[in-house]
C-alpha cells in the first residue's frame, strides 16, 4: 500500500531512507516508482507494512514546508476558538461547536418552567396568606409586595456573582436548587395541618400565624425569592452570551432571542395564572406549590441537556471594585493634584482588554466599521465625555491600589451613562403595579360572564400576557424586517427607540384607563348602583372594557422589557453584562415599591375636611380613580420627556446598534 504524506523527518535519516528504498526496490520489483526531482517537492512516497516505513523519496525542503503547514494549522485552530469563554468543564470552546441558537433555545425552554414556578404562587399568594395563614388584608398585600420586590432586587446579586466569581451557568444551577428547596418547604407546610394556624370557625376565632410556623413560612418564601433573584440575574445573560455579536447574523439572532425570552416568560405566566391558580383555588394549595416544585425541578435537567453546547463567559472579577476604584481615584486626584486630564499620563496596565486594544489597531478598516469587539476600545486615550473621571488616570496615584487604566475608566463611564435610561423605566413599572391592583377591583364590579362561565377577576392578567404572546412573534417576523427595509439598517428599530415606544404606549394605557373608569362610573350612576358594594350586583357593562388598557400596557411591556434587556446587555462592559441586565428586573422592583409610595402620597395630599382621600374606602365606586389615572398619565408624560432628553444624547458603543 502506498501512502502520500507530508515528510517531517530529520535530514540525518535521508541516507538510511535511500538505502532502504534500494533494498525494497530489489525485493519488490512489481512496484516500480519513478521519482521525479521537482524544484520544490511537497510530498513523499513511503511504503507501509514494515515496522519502519521505507522512504522512496525525500524532499530537501520538506521540514520547512511542513513547519509552515503546522503553523497555519495552529493559527486556524486558534481562530476557531471563542476567546474568553469555556465550556462546562472549563475547557476551550470552539466556533461551530459551542453557542448559537441551539444553545439559546435551551434557555428559552427553561424560562417557561422557571416563570411558571414563580408566578403560579406570587399571583395568588395574597389569598393564601389571608385565608390560610390568617394575615390581615393589608399585611398580606405588604408581604406579597415585599416578597416580589425582594425577588427582583436579588437579581442584582445574581448578576454580580455571575460576573465576578462564577459563571451564569453555575449561578442558574445553584439558584434553581435554592428555589426548589424553598418550594419544598412551602409544599410541606401547605400539606400538613399541624404546620398551619387552626382553621377559623364560629367557636374558634382566626389566629394569625406566628412563632415557628411563621418562621417556616417566611423561610420558604425568601428561599424562593433568593432562587428567583439568582435565576433572573443569570438566565437572560446566559442565553444572550451564546450568540456571536461580531457578526450581523449573530446580532439579529440576539435580538430575536430577547423577543422570544419575553414570549416564553409570558407562556409560563399564562399557565400560572390560569391552570395553576384554578388548581390552588379548587384542589388545594399543596397542589399549587407541588406543581411549582415539579416545574423548577424539571427545568434543571432541561438546562443541563444543553451543557455540551453552552459557551460560558470567564468571570473577570468584581465589577463593583472597578467602579469604586475609578470613582475614588478620580475624587482623590481631583482634590490632591493640580494636573488636568489633558496632561495626565495614562496608565495602560497589562490586561486582556489592553491586549485586545493593541490587536484592534492591526484590524482592517472593514472590521472596525462593523462593530467593536467586547471590551475593545480603538483609542488608547480616554474619551472627552465625563472628563472628571479622566482624573483617575495619573502617572503616580496616591496609592498603588488606585492605579487605573483607560479601559476601566471607560467602563465606568458606560455604566454611568446607562443609569438615566434605567431610571426612566421605573415609571412604566409603576403603572404595571397600579393596573394589576386597581384594575382587578374595577373588573370585580363589572359583568365578568362569558356565556355561562364566570371569569374570576384575578385572572385579568391573562390579557397582557396573551397580547405579549401575540405581539412578540409579530414584532420579530413582520415589524422588524419591515423596519430594516425602510431604515436600511441592521437593527431596524434601535434599542432606545424601542424603549421609547414602550414608554409612549404607557401614556396611552393610562389615558385609556382613565376613560374606561369614567365610563364605568357613568354606568354605575345611571344604573343607580354607585353606592352598591363590590360583588353584590354587577354593573351592566362587560369587563372587556378593561382589556383595552391591558392591550396598550402589554405592548408597552413587550417593547420596554425586551428592549431594555438587549440594551443593557449590548451596551454594558463585558465584565458587567449580567449585572447590567439585572437592572431590568431591579426597575420592576422599584416600580412596585414606588406605586405604594405614590398612593400614600396622593391620599395624604387629598385628605382634608371637605373631601375624602382619592383612594380610600371600601367601595371603589367612591374612589376618584379617574383623577389618579390622569395624574399617572401626566407623570408618564413628564417621564417620557425626561427619557427623550437622555436618549437623544446617548451614543452607542457599537456603530451597528445606532
Secondary structure, 3 states (H helix, E strand, C coil): CEEEECCCCCHHHHHHHHHHHHHHHHHCCCCCCCCCCCCCCCCEEEECCCCCCEECCCCCCHHHHHHHHHHHHHHHHHHCEEEEEECCCCCEEEECCECCHHHHHHHHHHHHHHHHHHHHHHCCHHHHHHHCCCCCHHHHHHHHHHHHHHHHHCHHHHHHHHHHCCCHHHHHHHHHHHHHHHHHHHHHHHHCHHHCCCCCCCCCCCCCCCHHHHHHHHHHHHHHHHHHHHHHHHHHHHHHCCCCCCCHHHHHHHHHHHHHHHHHHHHHHHHHHHHHHHHHHHCCHHHHHHHHHHHHHHHHHHHHHCCCCCCEECCCCCHHHHHHHHHHHHHHHHHHCCCCCCCCCCCCCCCHHHHHHHHHHCCCHHHHHHCCCCCCCCCCCCCCCCHHHHHHCCCCCCCHHHCCCHHHHHHHHHHHHHHHHHHHCHHHHHHHHHHCCHHHHHHHCCECEECCEECCHHHHHHHHHHHHHHHHHHHHHHHHHHHHHHHCCCCCCCHHHHHHHHHHHHHHHHHHHHHHHHHHHHHHHHCCCCCCCCCCCCCCCECCHHHHHHHHHHHHHHHHHHHHHHHHHHHCCHHHHHHHHCHHHHHHHHHHHHHHHHHHHHHHHHCCCCCCCCCCCCCHHHCCHHHHHHHHHHHHHHHHHHHHHHHCCCCCCCCCCC
